Each structure stands twice: as C-alpha cells, then as structure tokens.
Amino acid sequence: MLINNQNQRVCVIGAGVAGLSTGRYLKEEGIPFTILEATKYVGGTWRYDSRVGTDENGLPIHTSMYKHLRTNLPKPTMELRGFPIPRKVQSFPSWQVYYDYIKDYAEHFDLLKHIKFLHNVISVKRINNIWKVKHKHVISEEEFEEEYDFVVVGTGHHSKPNMPNIPGEKLFKGTIIHSHDYRVPDGYKNRRVLVIGSGPSGMDIGLEVCDVSKRLLHSHHSVVNFRTPFPTQYVRKPDVKEFNETGAFFVDGTFEEFDDVIYCTGYEYDYPFLDKSCGLEMAKQSVAPLYKYMVNINQPTMVIMGLVVRACLVVALDAQARYATALIKGNFTLPSHEDMTLDWQQRLNALLSQGKPLSHIHFLGEKEDDYYAELTKESGIERVPPVMFKIRTCDTEAKLENLYTYRNYTYRVLDNETFVRTVEE
C-alpha cells in the first residue's frame, strides 16, 4: 500500500522526544506538519514539575519525573541522531541536564514555530478517508477541528498510573501514592515504607527512599537475580495479599506494619482522544494491531510512537520518527493489510504459545537490534548501529551486578559495532 504525497498534512500529537524528533525529520523533508501540545512546554515527561494532580489549567500533570532522577541508560543511548550530548555531561545525566538537551534540540532544529502550545487534543476520528482532529485551547477553551492526511501519536505511555487494586487498600490508615506522584524522598525520613514493584522506577525509587527511611519493605515477584548489596534496612518481601489498617499480609503468610506505600506498578496505555474509527483495540497494557510495533494496521496513515518496551527508547524513537517520515514521504510501500495482519498474528501467536501475557507484545528486549535492521530493510532509513544494543546489554548486566554503582561507568562508542567502557572519574 503506497502512501505518496509530498503535500501530506501531518498532525503530530505531543511535543516530547517522540513529537520533536518526528517534527525534525518532517521539516527536513519539507512535509507540512503541526505539533499539538497540551502544556506550554516541550519535553514531555522529561520536564520536572513539583506539583502532582492537576496543573494550573486543570489538566492532569503529565510528567512522572522526580527531583533526583538520573537517566538509567548511558549517554550514547540517550542521544538523538546527529545532535550529540555535550562531552562534559556525565555518563548518566540528571533530568535537568537532559531536559536542557531536549530544549536545545527543539531550538536547534527550529521546531518551536511548528508547535501549538496549550492545545489539548480531544478527539481523532477517521471520516471519509481523512483524519479529523479536534483540539481545545486549554485557557480560552476555544475548540478547533482540522483535517489531516496523517497522524503521528507521540504522547508516550508514562502518565496514567496502573493501580494494582489490592484488597483492603481503603482500610490502610497511612499514605498511598503511585510513583507518578513521587517527587522527593524527604517525607519518608525515619518512616517505614512499602514499595511495590521492581521495574526501573521501583528499584530506583526504592533505593532512594531506603537512604532516608527507617525500614524499606520491597514487595515484588521478579525472578531477576539482583546481586546488589542492599543495606540492612532494606527487606525483600513477596506480593501483598491484603492490607489492613496498619500494614499488610503477604502471600507467604507474613505480616508487616508500615507507614507509607509507593506503588511502582507501571502505567496504562491511555489514548482517550482516539475514536473507535481509528480501528485500534485499546487495553490497559496493550495497543493492537500494530505493524512494526508502530503502524496502525487498520488505518496505516496513523503511527503510534514509542510503545516499545525494553529498548534504548530514545534511539528507538528516533528510528521510528525516520521510518514514519519515510512512510509519509512515500519512500517505500507498506505490505498489504492482509500481510501486515498476518505478521501481527504470528507475533501474537508466538507470545501466547510461550504463555506470556498480551502486554509482552510491545517488548523488544533481545530482538532490539533485529528491529532496527528490519526498519532499515523496509524503509531505507540509516540503520541504528548494533553498538547501541550492545551497550544496553552491558549496562543491564551492570545493573544486575550493583544498582548503586552501574552509573559509575562511562561508555564511549568507537564505531558502529564496538564501544569501550571505563569507570567515570
């Protein structure tokens, strides 16, 4: 199926890394586009906001950034193509430094004039072979509706908390928050804290709170062999069975008292503005059906960016932005609807045959470098160097070795295949 029109009108939703990188490549190809952004800032989740709940315009706070966050991937894997992070920046930058980098990127590629700030997208519909995008100015509340040939959704999936809904939760007399609303560890000083979840935020926030708390209970069911020498106040616990007023019973029959709970239980995929006419099946942990983890098979003039999990996300976003631009420009032809559906079904069947949940349909993991090769083979874009996946693999091992020290390493790319790792001075 050929999409070929230099005068495509493209709507990009969101001015985070996904939206900005897409805008950059569309601009380079001379393709008209508009980026719609609900806040008055670029950078999406990379902008820290001390507030939780809603912003000054009544919109939910989108960012999940906390005050002392540093990236959990090293500098080479956080760079956007052709725009190096300054050499003086430490190997795992703070959110402040990385956020400045994103703002510099937007200015360097002259993207700000293409962004409609404070425009919240409220609906995207497919009507008579065209996209109708309705958006509202969040201050004046004036509504606009425009027609587009192509829609790129770049709002990410780290803003709507996935709440575990554990029995007895309402009985508990202490505080309960999701990591989306975690900002600083100060309020947990000398307290007994339960952290639930062992993803990147669970491990990072858990160790940060552990530094100030009296006791840190970490509940999770991960089979990953973390070899970190945890401090004495860190106590590993299995899954919570139920809460009561002062604590919780765990599935192994033990009971612990604590003062506060932090759910580090991930996020839901949430695209409330996408109408049923978009042809996507939305679930809390999956979006289907997608070709190459991004193209809406039922309406292939829509691309959903950044749904891949267990990957160098910034590198993946940049590659997806280039693939989407090549698709919009008409540089290559997508397979037929039937062939894309078959490709999707085969991936789904492989997953289910292994007894894995549908949420794993977005996992790259060991397949990350193969994915970049596939994008290049189909679209003709420059290939993401295999060294990126090799750095991530090495970094993953460093995390398993010691979560306190993995950020002490510096990774320097020598060529497309090789890198050198040293201890940061």
Disulfide bonds with the S-S distance in Angstrom:
none
